[in-house]
Amino acid sequence: MRSPYFKSVNSPADPFLRRLLSKWIGVNEELARSLKWKDCGWWNNERASVSALAGAAWCLGGTAIEEYSENKPWRRGQYQGQVDLYLSIGSKRLIMEAKQSWPSCSSRAGSPAGDIDELLDEACAEVRKVRAGGAKRFGAVFAAPYLPKRQRPHVDARLHEWIGYLNSVPCSASAWLFPPEMRQLIASDRYLYPGVAVFLRSARN
């Protein structure tokens, strides 16, 4: 029997974020499909995850810049740092600081919500330090859960339980995708990474 496709976009207060994250799902799907479901963006690092969100902006007719230079406060002065993402679609402009997480979704792992919440706090604290220039500030967390190879027969059940925790993460918008084609593929480190979730939280300009 074919495994279910777990996929969702949640943005109750902002149709723009819903549209952006819906396209983000599509970008991840298209990339994995082009690689014949033998590779994907979420197996990689934070920069790769941010690039999928930037790609969503471009696909929607917008623009995006990753890792651009900006002054950040340091002790009594400033230093030349990097901002993870600026994107613009129509009249909407956002800047983001992002964090990458690889939480376990094994049977003993428990809820990832607390760790994701802490990372969102860190990302929001960082983006508040950056000159916004009229853009809205957001913190972002990409969470790609993993399972040890021995739990591969139980991946559907483990994912169903893990996804059940995600709605308890306080955020402005969230989305996730767990394609059935990726459900049985083992990465080079001998773990299974069946999909990815993203959480966006407004940092309140």
Residue, then its C-alpha position, 0 to 999 in steps of 0.5 A: m500500500r502506498s504511503p500517505y502524502f503528509k502536506s500542509v500550509n498553515s497561515p490563518a492571518d496572512p494570505f501572502l504567507r500562505r501563498l509563499l509557503s504553498k509555492w515553497i512546497g512546490v519548489n521542494e517537490e520540483l527539485a526532488r522530482s528533478l533528482k528522481w527522488k534520490d536527493c532533495g534540498w532538506w538533506n543539506n544545510e541552512r543555506a540550501s533551505v533558505s534557497a528554496l524559500a528564495g526560489a518560491a519568491w522568484c516563482l511568484g514573480g518576486t525577487a530575492i537576495e540571500e546572504y546579503s551584507e548588512n551592518k549588525p550591532w556588536r558591543r559598542g559598535q557595529y560589524q559587517g554581517q550577513v542577513d539570510l534572506y530578503l524577498s519582495i513580491g509586489s508590495k510585500r517586502l520581508i527580511m529573515e534570519a533562519k535556523q536549521s534543525w534536524p530533530s529526531c522523530s523516533s519513537r522515543a524523541g517526544s515533541p520538537a515544539g520546544d526546540i523549534d520555539e527556542l530557535l524561532d526566538e533566536a532568529c527573531a532576536e537576530v533579525r530585530k538587530v538589522r535595519a529593515g528599510g520598511a520590510k517586515r522582519f521574520g525569524a524562520v526555522f527549517a526542521a528536517p526530522y530524521l529516523p534511524k534506518r532500523q525504524r524505516p518500517h514504522v516511518d508513516a506512524r512516526l511521521h504522523e505522531w511528529i506532525g501532530y506536535l507541530n501545531s503547538v509551535p507558536c508562529s505566524a505561518s508554517a508548512w510541511l511536506f513529506p512525499p511518499e517517494m522520499r519515505q524509504l530513501i536512506a541518506s549517506d549518513r544511514y538515516l532517513y530524512p523523509g521531509v521538511a517543515v518550515f516555521l515563520r514568526s513575525a519579529r514585529n518591526 
